[in-house]
Amino acid sequence: MNDKKMLTAKEVGLRIKERRNELKISMPELGRRVGVNKSTIQRYETDGVNPTRSMIINGLAEALLTTPEWLTGLSEDKEYSVPTICENELTEHIKKYLDTVTSTVNGDGHQQLLTTFLGKLIDLYTILTCHFADAMTEIDRIAEDEGLKQSIMRYAIEVGAIEERVYRKEMEVPIEDMKRFLDGILHIYDEGRTKVSMGDLFGIVAEAEARLSEKENSVAP
């Protein structure tokens, strides 16, 4: 049983500051992450935050890569476990998938086919994740580059428009791969020119993996 008591508002403020400094995050950056201005972050750290204000606490915890429990003193486990959150959600989805397949689809062969499709979709999604990470890194660079922002403004181009193009450019191919794969599943038993083989589907994944490998090798130091 957890008999720890919540910290006072002032003590919560000290923990916010402690964690922000550990992560080397500026007040404006923390404010950007939680959707407030620098002065609000300064007030949080100086005057404190009521530990029962869960919306504020949860937002700060996520931005500071820690837990609401640590911020409020209910736990000394400071580190925010991204895998735990991701794995919990993915485990829930996979459990639902397995329950559905085993209870509604008759025959090991049919279940194996669906599982094979899922495995290849996960491979494609993994590739998409790498492209998404690259897109977000570039968008963050643009957002933080004051010189670039000023240059863009001189040409009356909004930063948001540039960021959208960066995202679209990076994500277009992996999204198209996913669409081709799903379309292939639709047509795998079609008669005629739209018919797709399992080899064709696996080829889409192999091509995507090869492109990602080539991309990563081209930017390696």
Secondary structure, 3 states (H helix, E strand, C coil): CCCCCCCCHHHHHHHHHHHHHHCCCCHHHHHHHHCCCHHHHHHHHHHCCCCCCHHHHHHHHHHCCCCHHHHHCCCCCCCCCHHHHHHHHHHHHHHHHHHHHHHHCCCHHHHHHHHHHHHHHHHHHHHHHHHHHHHHHHHHHHHHCHHHHHHHHHCCCCHHHHHHHHHHHHHHHHHHHHHHHHHHHHHCCCCCCCCCCHHHHHHHHHHHHHHHHHHHHHHCC
